[in-house]
């Protein structure tokens, strides 16, 4: 295995408790990295510039994975528009700038495929960034993430830093959010299907028409891709930065499916046999989002986890999550 990062190198994972950050932690530990730095939100508020600068100055990480962000599904993006742009801009601005001031050797900024125009050609290539209007339902979040890409590019060009922006497709896996309003499509459907099965419901409502096409990636595959990119040799890593394009790499599986097909697969995994009812009064979002992953594949990495396998693992994680919630409710009643 080729490594640019030494196994004892100080590595900071910002947002280590989230789905993306926890997947990065699992991958780094699996590969034998020993000096992993983490801070909870209570220990370090990343929207506080002075505290972020103090953390970097005191701890001097050599490598940074910036996975901290305010995230949510289509409902949350629509309702909490001010919070999504303000908090994400603050987090990434503070961390990227503090990394530069502390002399961080390499940084990977985790973005989202929603940075691309709503109606751009498919599959979506990195050069399509800023080539058309964004999807309105998540525009504030997308604008914040685009600003993060631009900040990495600007610091590389002005200060000679080595900051790479990675744009994952729709992710799912352990540590996902199952909030009834703020969750993404896969955890939302897993929870709905499980509860419908337990109640014995004859039907289950799915938001939207079911026609939009989406690409889905298991979170541990995303983490593997990010660590692979961080470990590229100096020449190949530099080739991603020193161009006339933003330092941007898509991370995905290379194929998509309809939300309707996804809902049927999830019901099969969960064991729910009722009918699906599609609520067309709910928003669909972009009609299709499939990333072109040729650049990532050419760098020697491809996704390993099939959708059926990944969804089965995600459902096991949900059952553990539900069991913990049930125990908490029982304890609360006992008090």
Backbone bond lengths (Angstrom), bond angles and torsions (degrees), N, CA, C in turn:
res aa  C-N    CA-C-N  psi(-1)  N-CA   C-N-CA  omega(-1)  CA-C   N-CA-C  phi
1 X - - - 1.466 - - 1.525 109.81 -
2 X 1.332 117.14 126.45 1.464 121.71 178.19 1.522 109.68 -78.18
3 X 1.335 115.96 132.10 1.457 120.64 -179.74 1.520 109.72 -129.96
4 X 1.305 117.11 128.23 1.458 121.01 167.14 1.519 108.98 -91.09
5 X 1.333 116.55 -39.92 1.469 121.01 178.01 1.524 109.99 -80.28
6 X 1.316 117.25 126.76 1.463 120.87 173.54 1.523 109.30 -68.01
7 X 1.345 115.94 150.36 1.464 119.75 -176.97 1.526 112.74 -64.06
8 X 1.334 117.51 -22.35 1.463 119.92 178.99 1.526 112.17 -102.37
9 X 1.331 117.59 12.47 1.460 120.70 -179.92 1.530 110.50 -68.54
10 X 1.337 117.93 142.11 1.467 120.26 177.27 1.539 110.70 -73.96
11 X 1.324 116.25 118.88 1.459 122.94 -175.46 1.523 109.03 -122.94
12 X 1.318 116.50 126.47 1.467 121.41 177.79 1.518 109.65 -104.41
13 X 1.341 115.97 124.56 1.456 122.23 175.01 1.522 107.07 -107.40
14 X 1.324 116.07 105.10 1.469 121.01 178.64 1.519 109.00 -82.82
15 X 1.336 116.56 123.79 1.461 120.96 -177.22 1.514 112.31 87.84
16 X 1.324 116.76 38.66 1.474 121.26 -172.48 1.524 113.58 -69.86
17 X 1.326 118.14 -15.16 1.467 120.36 -179.15 1.532 113.24 -88.77
18 X 1.311 117.73 -15.50 1.456 120.99 179.73 1.519 111.72 -77.48
19 X 1.326 115.43 175.56 1.458 119.87 -179.36 1.525 111.32 -60.03
20 X 1.330 117.41 -45.99 1.460 121.21 -178.22 1.522 110.61 -69.12
21 X 1.333 116.30 -49.31 1.459 119.67 -178.68 1.513 113.63 -63.66
22 X 1.328 117.26 -39.76 1.473 119.26 179.84 1.524 110.85 -67.74
23 X 1.342 117.23 -33.84 1.467 120.11 175.51 1.531 110.51 -65.58
24 X 1.321 117.10 -40.42 1.466 120.66 175.98 1.526 110.91 -61.91
25 X 1.323 117.12 -41.40 1.462 120.33 178.29 1.529 111.25 -61.86
26 X 1.328 116.98 -43.17 1.472 119.92 178.87 1.528 110.93 -61.76
27 X 1.320 116.45 -43.10 1.465 120.06 -177.65 1.530 111.24 -67.66
28 X 1.318 117.04 -43.79 1.464 120.48 179.87 1.524 111.31 -63.69
29 X 1.323 117.28 -42.39 1.466 120.66 177.62 1.520 110.85 -65.21
30 X 1.332 116.30 -40.94 1.467 120.52 179.18 1.524 111.10 -60.71
31 X 1.321 116.29 -35.46 1.466 120.18 -179.53 1.527 112.79 -83.97
32 X 1.328 117.72 -2.36 1.451 120.51 172.81 1.513 116.03 96.84
33 X 1.329 118.13 12.98 1.464 119.58 178.90 1.529 109.67 -73.74
34 X 1.337 114.25 134.75 1.463 120.36 -167.27 1.523 114.37 -109.67
35 X 1.333 117.99 -20.47 1.470 120.67 -172.92 1.526 109.17 -116.11
36 X 1.332 114.52 72.68 1.455 120.71 -177.49 1.525 109.89 -99.50
37 X 1.328 115.73 124.64 1.457 121.28 -179.98 1.525 109.66 -99.53
38 X 1.312 115.91 133.60 1.464 121.09 176.25 1.525 109.13 -140.35
39 X 1.320 115.03 153.39 1.457 121.45 172.90 1.533 107.88 -144.11
40 X 1.319 116.32 133.11 1.461 119.60 174.87 1.519 109.31 -73.36
41 X 1.326 116.21 168.05 1.463 120.53 177.85 1.517 111.02 -61.69
42 X 1.335 116.41 -33.63 1.464 120.58 178.81 1.533 110.67 -69.09
43 X 1.315 116.90 -33.55 1.461 120.92 -179.06 1.525 112.60 -80.28
44 X 1.332 116.69 -32.86 1.460 120.61 -178.09 1.525 109.29 -148.62
45 X 1.319 115.92 108.12 1.463 121.71 176.66 1.526 107.87 -82.33
46 X 1.326 116.44 109.34 1.462 120.22 -174.77 1.519 113.17 -71.50
47 X 1.331 118.03 -9.79 1.465 119.69 174.21 1.531 111.61 -85.19
48 X 1.337 117.32 -3.65 1.464 123.22 -179.72 1.531 108.14 -97.92
49 X 1.320 117.17 104.00 1.469 121.09 -173.02 1.525 112.92 -59.72
50 X 1.317 117.83 -44.37 1.462 120.40 -175.78 1.530 111.21 -65.37
51 X 1.331 116.69 -39.19 1.471 119.22 179.72 1.530 111.43 -70.22
52 X 1.314 117.00 -35.71 1.469 120.09 177.87 1.520 109.79 -66.25
53 X 1.311 117.56 -45.11 1.470 120.11 178.34 1.521 111.47 -61.48
54 X 1.319 116.23 -39.62 1.464 120.39 178.80 1.527 111.16 -64.08
55 X 1.332 116.84 -42.19 1.465 120.62 178.85 1.527 111.09 -60.50
56 X 1.324 117.65 -47.80 1.458 120.83 -178.70 1.524 111.30 -66.26
57 X 1.312 117.01 -40.90 1.466 119.87 -179.73 1.524 111.64 -65.03
58 X 1.332 117.15 -34.66 1.464 121.13 -177.99 1.525 112.82 -80.99
59 X 1.335 117.70 -34.56 1.464 121.16 -171.03 1.527 114.65 -104.20
60 X 1.307 118.33 -22.31 1.460 123.92 174.45 1.533 114.22 47.83
61 X 1.324 118.54 59.66 1.467 118.60 174.39 1.528 110.42 -64.73
62 X 1.336 115.51 147.35 1.462 119.88 177.25 1.523 111.26 -88.73
63 X 1.354 115.59 -28.82 1.463 121.24 -177.22 1.528 108.34 -135.36
64 X 1.337 115.43 144.12 1.455 120.64 -177.51 1.520 109.57 -133.25
65 X 1.334 116.13 131.40 1.460 123.29 168.20 1.525 106.83 -107.99
66 X 1.322 116.86 110.42 1.469 121.37 -176.75 1.525 109.22 -93.30
67 X 1.342 114.68 88.28 1.468 121.51 -179.21 1.520 112.26 -105.55
68 X 1.322 117.98 -2.68 1.465 121.17 -179.38 1.523 110.03 -73.32
69 X 1.323 116.71 133.24 1.459 121.37 179.46 1.521 109.08 -169.49
70 X 1.330 115.47 158.51 1.464 120.58 167.96 1.515 106.24 -89.17
71 X 1.327 116.82 119.77 1.465 120.51 -175.07 1.525 109.86 -129.35
72 X 1.337 115.37 164.72 1.458 120.97 177.90 1.516 110.10 177.94
73 X 1.315 115.79 173.31 1.453 121.88 179.99 1.521 112.30 -83.07
74 X 1.314 116.30 -166.36 1.460 121.79 -173.25 1.531 111.73 -63.49
75 X 1.345 117.78 -35.72 1.467 120.50 178.67 1.530 110.53 -66.17
76 X 1.336 116.63 -49.52 1.467 120.49 -177.61 1.523 110.87 -62.87
77 X 1.327 117.63 -40.98 1.455 120.78 179.58 1.523 111.73 -62.59
78 X 1.308 116.25 -34.20 1.465 120.65 -179.33 1.520 112.02 -75.32
79 X 1.336 117.09 -37.34 1.464 121.50 -172.11 1.524 112.47 -87.24
80 X 1.348 117.49 -41.11 1.465 121.56 -173.83 1.527 110.70 -103.59
81 X 1.329 115.69 50.36 1.460 120.75 -172.52 1.531 112.31 -63.77
82 X 1.320 117.89 -41.11 1.464 120.89 -179.57 1.523 110.79 -66.54
83 X 1.327 116.73 -43.76 1.463 120.40 -179.54 1.525 111.17 -64.15
84 X 1.328 116.80 -39.27 1.451 119.64 -177.27 1.526 112.00 -64.31
85 X 1.317 117.82 -40.67 1.460 118.04 -179.31 1.526 111.40 -79.72
86 X 1.329 117.57 -40.42 1.469 119.53 -176.42 1.527 111.69 -66.87
87 X 1.326 116.84 -49.72 1.460 119.66 -175.53 1.522 112.56 -68.87
88 X 1.337 117.21 -40.40 1.458 118.84 -179.57 1.519 111.99 -69.15
89 X 1.324 117.83 -39.75 1.460 119.88 175.71 1.528 110.93 -60.80
90 X 1.324 116.41 -43.78 1.467 120.16 -178.36 1.525 111.52 -64.17
91 X 1.324 117.02 -46.78 1.478 121.15 -178.10 1.515 110.60 -59.11
92 X 1.328 116.94 -54.29 1.461 118.90 -172.85 1.523 111.75 -70.99
93 X 1.338 117.49 -35.89 1.462 119.49 177.36 1.523 110.68 -62.33
94 X 1.317 117.26 -45.05 1.457 120.76 -178.26 1.529 112.22 -65.60
95 X 1.330 116.62 -45.38 1.466 119.72 -176.21 1.528 111.15 -70.10
96 X 1.325 118.15 -45.54 1.467 120.44 -178.09 1.526 110.67 -63.99
97 X 1.323 116.96 -43.00 1.462 119.32 179.97 1.527 111.74 -67.74
98 X 1.334 117.12 -42.19 1.465 119.96 179.04 1.523 110.89 -65.10
99 X 1.335 117.30 -35.16 1.461 120.86 176.91 1.514 110.62 -61.79
100 X 1.330 116.93 -43.35 1.470 120.42 177.37 1.527 110.61 -61.64
101 X 1.325 117.20 -46.79 1.457 120.97 -178.02 1.526 112.49 -62.82
102 X 1.345 116.48 -30.28 1.474 121.00 -178.22 1.531 112.52 -91.80
103 X 1.319 117.70 -0.76 1.455 120.07 177.41 1.513 114.92 76.08
104 X 1.333 118.02 31.04 1.464 121.52 177.54 1.529 109.35 -58.46
105 X 1.341 116.09 135.03 1.467 120.51 -175.00 1.528 112.36 -74.39
106 X 1.340 116.36 -45.96 1.458 121.07 178.10 1.526 109.38 -141.89
107 X 1.329 115.54 146.74 1.461 121.46 177.05 1.521 108.36 -137.57
108 X 1.331 115.53 137.68 1.465 121.00 171.87 1.523 108.45 -115.10
109 X 1.327 114.93 122.35 1.462 122.99 179.05 1.520 108.42 -99.02
110 X 1.336 116.84 122.42 1.461 122.18 -179.54 1.527 109.86 -89.83
111 X 1.317 115.40 119.70 1.454 120.62 178.51 1.510 111.94 -109.54
112 X 1.320 116.58 -138.98 1.458 122.04 -176.77 1.520 108.96 -158.63
113 X 1.325 115.68 150.07 1.458 119.84 179.65 1.527 112.51 -67.18
114 X 1.330 118.10 -11.68 1.465 120.10 179.60 1.524 112.11 -71.63
115 X 1.333 118.35 -3.90 1.467 120.71 176.66 1.524 111.75 -68.27
116 X 1.334 116.64 -19.08 1.457 119.84 -174.94 1.534 110.95 -85.95
117 X 1.341 116.92 155.14 1.471 120.28 -179.56 1.526 112.70 -56.72
118 X 1.302 115.06 149.19 1.466 121.21 -178.72 1.522 112.11 -56.72
119 X 1.310 117.63 -43.07 1.463 121.10 -171.73 1.524 113.02 -115.52
120 X 1.326 117.38 31.91 1.465 118.29 -178.59 1.532 110.72 -76.05
121 X 1.339 118.31 161.42 1.470 121.04 -179.45 1.524 111.58 -57.04
122 X 1.335 114.53 152.66 1.464 121.53 -179.80 1.534 109.90 -116.26
123 X 1.327 118.47 144.47 1.461 127.23 -8.87 1.531 111.55 -67.62
124 X 1.326 115.64 159.34 1.460 121.78 -170.37 1.529 109.98 -84.80
125 X 1.304 115.52 118.52 1.456 121.35 176.71 1.528 110.19 -91.50
126 X 1.335 115.79 155.81 1.457 120.91 -177.07 1.525 112.07 -57.70
127 X 1.334 117.83 -33.11 1.458 120.04 -176.85 1.525 113.37 -73.52
128 X 1.344 118.33 -4.19 1.467 120.24 178.06 1.525 112.64 -80.10
129 X 1.324 117.43 -4.56 1.465 120.60 178.23 1.534 110.48 -55.80
130 X 1.332 116.28 132.59 1.466 124.09 177.80 1.534 112.98 62.90
131 X 1.327 117.08 26.52 1.461 119.76 179.63 1.528 112.86 -97.51
132 X 1.341 118.33 2.05 1.459 120.83 -179.89 1.518 111.16 -175.17
133 X 1.350 117.54 177.39 1.471 121.67 -178.79 1.528 112.34 -64.73
134 X 1.337 115.41 148.81 1.453 122.20 178.58 1.527 110.67 -84.95
135 X 1.329 116.35 163.15 1.462 122.48 170.55 1.528 108.19 -67.37
136 X 1.327 117.69 126.72 1.464 121.22 -173.52 1.518 113.21 -67.57
137 X 1.344 118.29 -30.14 1.467 120.16 -173.48 1.519 112.58 -65.84
138 X 1.359 117.92 -25.60 1.466 118.62 178.81 1.534 111.93 -129.74
139 X 1.326 115.63 27.99 1.458 120.32 -176.28 1.541 113.59 -58.27
140 X 1.342 121.01 -45.73 1.469 119.29 -179.35 1.528 112.98 -58.25
141 X 1.336 117.01 -43.25 1.464 120.99 178.20 1.523 110.15 -64.26
142 X 1.336 116.51 -43.91 1.464 120.34 -179.06 1.525 111.15 -63.01
143 X 1.329 117.47 -42.85 1.459 120.84 179.60 1.525 110.76 -61.95
144 X 1.331 116.62 -40.44 1.460 119.92 177.45 1.523 110.97 -61.22
145 X 1.318 116.87 -44.62 1.460 120.25 -178.61 1.536 111.36 -68.77
146 X 1.319 117.47 -35.57 1.461 120.21 175.14 1.530 109.85 -62.43
147 X 1.332 115.98 -39.61 1.466 120.07 177.38 1.528 110.66 -61.40
148 X 1.335 117.34 -36.16 1.460 120.65 177.17 1.520 112.38 -64.80
149 X 1.333 116.09 -40.99 1.467 120.06 175.67 1.522 109.87 -61.14
150 X 1.318 116.03 -46.20 1.466 120.94 -179.16 1.529 111.01 -63.75
151 X 1.325 117.20 -36.64 1.461 120.32 179.22 1.528 110.58 -66.24
152 X 1.319 116.97 -43.84 1.472 119.42 176.35 1.525 110.37 -58.64
153 X 1.328 116.12 -45.02 1.466 121.26 -178.56 1.528 110.45 -63.93
154 X 1.328 115.78 -45.06 1.450 119.65 -179.08 1.519 112.66 -63.15
155 X 1.318 117.70 -42.47 1.467 120.85 178.94 1.524 110.93 -67.21
156 X 1.325 116.99 -38.14 1.469 119.41 177.14 1.526 110.82 -61.32
157 X 1.326 116.44 -44.37 1.462 121.06 -174.94 1.532 111.80 -73.93
158 X 1.327 116.73 -37.88 1.466 118.51 -177.12 1.525 112.96 -87.89
159 X 1.330 116.47 -39.11 1.458 119.57 -172.65 1.526 114.15 -109.37
160 X 1.339 117.51 -5.62 1.469 119.11 179.62 1.513 113.87 75.25
161 X 1.337 116.94 22.90 1.465 119.90 178.18 1.528 110.45 -74.06
162 X 1.333 116.48 172.02 1.463 123.11 179.69 1.531 108.13 -123.64
163 X 1.334 115.35 75.58 1.453 121.95 -176.58 1.529 109.08 -115.08
164 X 1.329 115.01 126.59 1.460 121.94 -176.05 1.523 109.45 -116.70
165 X 1.327 117.16 133.94 1.462 122.56 175.73 1.523 109.02 -98.06
166 X 1.320 115.94 127.85 1.468 122.34 -178.85 1.524 108.05 -115.39
167 X 1.331 116.78 127.10 1.461 121.37 -176.87 1.528 109.93 -110.56
168 X 1.330 117.75 96.58 1.474 119.91 178.00 1.527 111.14 -75.09
169 X 1.304 114.93 152.98 1.457 120.75 170.38 1.522 109.00 -75.70
170 X 1.326 118.84 -168.40 1.467 121.97 179.42 1.524 110.08 -63.42
171 X 1.317 116.32 123.04 1.463 121.71 -175.28 1.531 111.58 -105.09
172 X 1.322 115.29 154.56 1.466 122.21 173.69 1.513 107.81 -152.30
173 X 1.332 116.34 160.34 1.458 119.69 178.04 1.511 112.70 147.38
174 X 1.337 117.58 -169.61 1.470 121.50 -178.47 1.523 111.84 -56.55
175 X 1.328 115.33 139.47 1.454 120.35 179.71 1.510 114.04 86.91
176 X 1.330 117.28 4.84 1.461 120.98 179.34 1.531 109.83 -67.30
177 X 1.338 115.99 162.05 1.461 121.21 178.75 1.523 109.88 -92.53
178 X 1.343 116.05 133.48 1.469 121.34 178.26 1.528 110.74 -112.15
179 X 1.324 116.13 25.57 1.455 121.08 177.95 1.531 109.14 -59.59
180 X 1.327 118.34 136.99 1.468 120.48 -174.33 1.523 114.27 -62.73
181 X 1.340 118.66 -24.98 1.459 120.80 -178.59 1.526 113.03 -113.99
182 X 1.327 118.60 -28.30 1.456 121.29 -170.57 1.521 114.46 -100.86
183 X 1.323 118.42 -2.38 1.461 120.22 -175.16 1.521 111.55 -79.80
184 X 1.339 115.73 161.24 1.456 122.34 175.36 1.529 109.79 -80.25
185 X 1.337 115.71 178.55 1.460 119.83 -168.62 1.533 112.95 -64.97
186 X 1.336 119.42 -43.92 1.469 119.47 -176.01 1.525 111.80 -67.33
187 X 1.336 120.64 -51.79 1.472 118.25 178.27 1.523 112.54 -61.89
188 X 1.334 116.91 -34.93 1.459 119.80 177.90 1.525 110.95 -62.29
189 X 1.328 116.85 -45.31 1.466 120.33 -178.93 1.528 111.58 -70.27
190 X 1.324 117.74 -36.12 1.471 120.38 177.12 1.524 109.84 -60.97
191 X 1.335 116.06 -46.75 1.465 119.89 -178.85 1.525 110.93 -65.19
192 X 1.328 117.16 -44.01 1.466 120.72 179.60 1.525 111.26 -61.27
193 X 1.341 116.33 -46.09 1.459 120.26 -177.76 1.528 111.19 -65.50
194 X 1.312 117.20 -40.68 1.468 120.52 179.03 1.526 110.45 -63.84
195 X 1.315 116.93 -47.39 1.458 119.69 -178.42 1.523 111.33 -66.17
196 X 1.337 116.73 -37.57 1.473 119.89 176.97 1.525 110.66 -64.19
197 X 1.330 116.67 -37.56 1.465 120.80 177.92 1.528 110.71 -65.23
198 X 1.334 116.36 -45.72 1.474 120.78 -178.31 1.529 110.59 -63.34
199 X 1.333 116.58 -39.78 1.469 120.16 -178.94 1.524 112.49 -79.35
200 X 1.323 116.84 -16.80 1.467 119.96 -176.22 1.512 112.98 76.31
201 X 1.336 117.24 30.35 1.466 121.02 -178.31 1.529 110.99 -65.59
202 X 1.320 115.60 142.97 1.465 120.52 178.30 1.521 111.83 -77.13
203 X 1.354 117.52 -22.14 1.457 120.37 -179.50 1.523 110.23 -147.91
204 X 1.323 114.98 163.74 1.464 121.63 -179.79 1.527 108.30 -137.17
205 X 1.330 116.86 134.27 1.461 121.50 -178.76 1.522 110.17 -88.07
206 X 1.333 116.07 133.30 1.461 123.15 175.43 1.519 107.56 -116.63
207 X 1.329 116.89 131.56 1.466 120.82 179.69 1.520 111.15 -65.23
208 X 1.348 116.35 138.27 1.449 122.03 173.81 1.516 112.90 86.23
209 X 1.322 114.25 -175.99 1.466 120.86 -176.32 1.521 113.38 -81.23
210 X 1.336 116.56 -18.41 1.460 120.36 -175.29 1.515 113.36 85.61
211 X 1.340 118.09 -4.54 1.466 121.27 -176.00 1.529 115.03 -82.51
212 X 1.344 119.86 -30.90 1.474 118.80 -177.55 1.525 111.91 -55.52
213 X 1.321 114.89 145.39 1.462 122.02 179.84 1.528 109.05 -102.32
214 X 1.323 115.40 133.71 1.453 120.68 -179.12 1.530 110.71 -136.90
215 X 1.316 113.85 153.86 1.464 122.91 176.24 1.529 107.44 -106.94
216 X 1.334 117.12 137.97 1.462 120.33 -176.68 1.525 110.17 -129.53
217 X 1.330 114.81 137.89 1.463 121.08 -176.12 1.524 109.96 -131.53
218 X 1.319 115.93 135.51 1.456 121.46 177.60 1.530 109.29 -70.39
219 X 1.318 117.37 135.92 1.467 121.92 -170.43 1.526 113.22 -60.22
220 X 1.322 117.90 -33.84 1.463 119.15 -179.92 1.527 111.87 -69.74
221 X 1.330 117.27 -29.08 1.466 119.87 173.35 1.525 110.07 -66.93
222 X 1.327 116.92 -43.12 1.462 120.61 176.66 1.518 110.93 -56.62
223 X 1.342 116.86 -44.79 1.458 121.33 -179.26 1.525 110.87 -63.25
224 X 1.325 116.36 -41.82 1.460 120.67 177.86 1.525 110.67 -59.95
225 X 1.336 116.96 -41.98 1.463 120.83 179.24 1.527 111.03 -64.19
226 X 1.333 117.54 -41.78 1.462 121.05 -179.12 1.529 111.84 -64.69
227 X 1.323 117.34 -43.50 1.463 120.30 178.69 1.526 110.18 -66.52
228 X 1.341 116.48 -37.21 1.469 120.51 175.82 1.525 110.44 -59.71
229 X 1.329 117.08 -45.85 1.459 120.65 -179.96 1.529 111.21 -64.76
230 X 1.319 116.99 -42.36 1.462 120.17 179.96 1.527 111.04 -62.79
231 X 1.323 116.92 -27.96 1.465 121.38 -177.03 1.527 113.84 -93.32
232 X 1.329 118.30 6.40 1.463 119.61 176.85 1.528 110.34 -60.51
233 X 1.321 115.58 148.08 1.458 118.69 177.16 1.528 109.88 -64.01
234 X 1.326 115.90 164.31 1.463 121.11 -172.24 1.519 112.76 -57.27
235 X 1.325 117.58 -39.54 1.454 120.34 -176.85 1.530 111.67 -68.24
236 X 1.338 116.57 -45.45 1.462 119.04 -178.15 1.525 111.22 -71.26
237 X 1.337 117.44 -36.98 1.466 119.38 177.46 1.530 109.79 -64.15
238 X 1.325 116.47 -44.01 1.462 120.23 -179.50 1.519 111.34 -63.56
239 X 1.339 116.97 -31.10 1.463 119.95 -179.44 1.525 112.25 -64.93
240 X 1.337 117.01 -21.32 1.462 121.21 177.90 1.527 112.13 -83.79
241 X 1.332 115.96 -14.90 1.460 120.58 -173.79 1.521 113.15 -105.16
242 X 1.324 116.63 -41.47 1.458 120.62 -169.85 1.529 110.81 -94.73
243 X 1.312 114.75 69.16 1.462 122.19 178.44 1.514 108.82 -137.79
244 X 1.338 115.95 178.40 1.461 120.72 176.33 1.519 112.06 -83.93
245 X 1.346 116.12 2.66 1.464 121.76 178.37 1.520 109.95 -107.79
246 X 1.333 117.86 158.56 1.457 119.69 173.57 1.533 111.05 -58.38
247 X 1.336 117.65 150.88 1.469 121.89 179.65 1.526 110.00 -75.63
248 X 1.322 116.05 81.77 1.454 122.10 -165.06 1.525 110.92 -134.28
249 X 1.349 116.04 132.66 1.468 121.57 176.83 1.523 108.89 -132.96
250 X 1.336 116.58 126.10 1.466 121.51 173.35 1.522 110.24 -74.03
251 X 1.331 116.23 142.62 1.469 121.77 175.86 1.524 107.97 -127.14
252 X 1.321 116.34 114.29 1.459 120.85 -178.93 1.513 111.25 -161.08
253 X 1.329 115.43 -170.12 1.472 120.51 -176.82 1.521 112.20 -104.31
254 X 1.336 117.72 -17.83 1.448 120.67 175.23 1.517 116.03 94.01
255 X 1.331 118.75 5.70 1.469 120.71 175.91 1.530 108.52 -147.48
256 X 1.333 116.37 158.68 1.462 120.42 -178.34 1.524 110.65 -133.36
257 X 1.327 115.41 179.31 1.464 121.62 177.87 1.523 108.56 -157.25
258 X 1.327 116.70 164.69 1.461 120.15 178.68 1.527 110.56 -75.94
259 X 1.323 115.38 155.24 1.471 120.49 174.89 1.522 109.81 -61.83
260 X 1.313 117.42 -34.39 1.465 121.01 176.66 1.527 111.03 -59.91
261 X 1.333 116.76 -48.17 1.466 120.55 179.42 1.529 110.83 -64.04
262 X 1.328 116.27 -40.77 1.459 120.59 178.17 1.521 110.63 -59.43
263 X 1.338 116.90 -46.03 1.466 120.85 -178.67 1.524 111.04 -59.68
264 X 1.331 117.50 -40.66 1.467 120.37 178.44 1.528 111.33 -65.66
265 X 1.336 117.49 -40.07 1.475 120.21 178.72 1.521 110.46 -64.60
266 X 1.327 117.16 -42.71 1.465 120.55 -179.97 1.533 110.07 -63.46
267 X 1.319 117.27 -42.39 1.466 119.53 178.09 1.523 110.78 -60.72
268 X 1.325 117.04 -38.01 1.466 120.68 177.59 1.529 110.69 -64.93
269 X 1.331 116.90 -45.18 1.471 121.12 179.94 1.526 110.65 -62.16
270 X 1.329 116.48 -42.40 1.468 121.73 -177.52 1.529 111.66 -75.52
271 X 1.335 115.89 -29.24 1.458 120.00 -178.02 1.513 113.22 93.81
272 X 1.339 116.54 22.48 1.464 120.67 177.06 1.527 108.83 -92.20
273 X 1.344 116.72 129.98 1.455 120.68 -173.45 1.523 113.60 -114.23
274 X 1.326 118.01 10.50 1.456 120.93 -179.91 1.524 112.59 -77.18
275 X 1.329 115.86 179.40 1.461 122.33 -179.81 1.529 110.48 -83.22
276 X 1.331 115.78 153.03 1.458 121.52 175.83 1.520 109.67 -103.33
277 X 1.334 116.12 131.35 1.462 122.44 178.53 1.525 107.51 -117.01
278 X 1.332 116.64 122.21 1.463 121.15 -176.34 1.529 109.80 -96.99
279 X 1.338 115.08 120.65 1.458 122.49 -177.08 1.520 109.03 -87.55
280 X 1.321 116.81 96.14 1.462 121.23 -175.17 1.531 112.87 -75.20
281 X 1.330 117.60 -4.73 1.459 120.49 174.45 1.529 111.10 -76.98
282 X 1.327 116.60 -16.61 1.464 121.69 179.06 1.527 109.84 -86.83
283 X 1.347 117.68 151.48 1.469 119.99 -176.28 1.534 112.33 -70.49
284 X 1.325 115.08 148.23 1.461 121.84 177.75 1.525 112.69 -92.34
285 X 1.333 117.16 -28.31 1.457 119.80 -170.14 1.520 110.80 77.72
286 X 1.326 116.85 -159.00 1.464 121.58 -178.79 1.527 110.49 -60.83
287 X 1.339 117.93 143.60 1.463 120.14 -179.44 1.518 113.61 -66.60
288 X 1.336 117.17 -31.96 1.465 119.81 179.77 1.517 109.57 -155.64
289 X 1.335 116.40 141.34 1.462 121.38 174.12 1.528 108.40 -142.51
290 X 1.315 116.09 98.55 1.457 122.43 176.75 1.516 108.13 -125.33
291 X 1.327 117.25 122.62 1.455 121.28 -177.95 1.525 111.47 -84.57
292 X 1.321 114.75 140.55 1.462 120.66 169.11 1.530 107.09 -81.34
293 X 1.324 117.63 119.33 1.465 121.06 -176.03 1.528 111.74 -111.46
294 X 1.319 116.37 24.57 1.465 120.55 179.85 1.525 111.44 -60.10
295 X 1.341 116.89 -41.67 1.462 120.10 -178.62 1.526 110.51 -62.12
296 X 1.327 117.25 -45.93 1.463 120.73 179.33 1.527 110.93 -63.99
297 X 1.321 117.01 -45.84 1.473 119.97 -179.31 1.528 111.33 -61.93
298 X 1.336 117.09 -36.15 1.465 120.42 -179.82 1.522 112.06 -67.52
299 X 1.336 116.46 -17.83 1.470 121.44 178.02 1.522 112.18 -91.64
300 X 1.338 116.34 8.60 1.457 120.31 171.31 1.509 115.64 94.09
301 X 1.346 117.97 23.55 1.472 119.07 -179.93 1.517 110.07 -134.77
302 X 1.353 115.76 139.75 1.462 122.69 173.39 1.524 109.52 -140.90
303 X 1.336 116.34 151.71 1.471 121.56 178.91 1.520 110.46 -64.60
304 X 1.347 115.67 147.69 1.465 120.65 -176.47 1.519 113.27 -114.74
305 X 1.323 118.62 -26.49 1.460 121.85 -169.83 1.525 111.08 -93.47
306 X 1.335 117.33 118.78 1.454 121.34 176.35 1.516 111.13 -70.19
307 X 1.331 116.54 158.17 1.465 120.25 -175.40 1.524 111.93 -62.44
308 X 1.323 118.13 -43.46 1.466 120.20 -179.68 1.520 111.72 -60.82
309 X 1.333 116.37 -45.25 1.470 120.84 178.42 1.518 111.11 -62.94
310 X 1.342 116.49 -44.72 1.461 120.54 -179.14 1.519 112.45 -64.65
311 X 1.341 117.08 -41.19 1.458 119.96 179.67 1.522 111.61 -66.56
312 X 1.325 117.47 -36.66 1.465 120.29 176.69 1.521 110.50 -62.31
313 X 1.328 116.76 -40.76 1.469 120.22 177.95 1.526 110.74 -68.21
314 X 1.332 116.14 -38.94 1.466 120.08 178.04 1.532 110.91 -64.26
315 X 1.322 117.28 -38.72 1.459 120.20 179.49 1.525 110.62 -66.66
316 X 1.321 117.83 -38.86 1.470 120.17 175.38 1.529 110.58 -61.10
317 X 1.328 116.31 -39.47 1.462 120.09 177.82 1.524 110.18 -64.34
318 X 1.340 117.12 -40.81 1.465 119.93 178.47 1.526 110.80 -62.59
319 X 1.336 117.39 -42.09 1.467 119.92 179.80 1.527 110.80 -61.19
320 X 1.326 117.45 -38.02 1.466 120.48 176.12 1.516 110.49 -65.51
321 X 1.333 115.91 -41.91 1.463 121.77 178.54 1.530 110.14 -61.97
322 X 1.327 116.95 -44.94 1.460 121.16 -179.26 1.525 111.31 -65.22
323 X 1.336 116.47 -37.29 1.470 120.33 179.16 1.522 110.73 -64.53
324 X 1.334 117.34 -40.83 1.467 121.31 178.30 1.530 110.12 -64.53
325 X 1.341 116.27 -42.18 1.472 119.62 177.90 1.524 111.45 -61.25
326 X 1.341 116.18 -40.97 1.465 120.56 179.88 1.521 111.20 -63.87
327 X 1.339 116.81 -42.60 1.464 120.13 178.12 1.528 111.22 -62.71
328 X 1.340 115.59 -38.49 1.467 119.26 179.36 1.525 110.99 -65.74
329 X 1.347 116.82 -38.84 1.465 119.63 178.37 1.537 110.92 -66.21
330 X 1.330 116.25 -40.12 1.475 120.48 179.11 1.525 109.50 -63.35
331 X 1.342 116.82 -43.57 1.466 120.86 -179.70 1.524 111.10 -64.13
332 X 1.355 116.03 -38.85 1.455 120.02 179.53 1.530 111.02 -65.19
333 X 1.328 116.15 -40.21 1.460 120.00 178.18 1.532 111.30 -65.37
334 X 1.334 115.22 -37.20 1.465 119.57 -179.63 1.517 111.23 -66.37
335 X 1.327 115.89 -33.89 1.475 119.06 178.72 1.523 111.16 -70.76
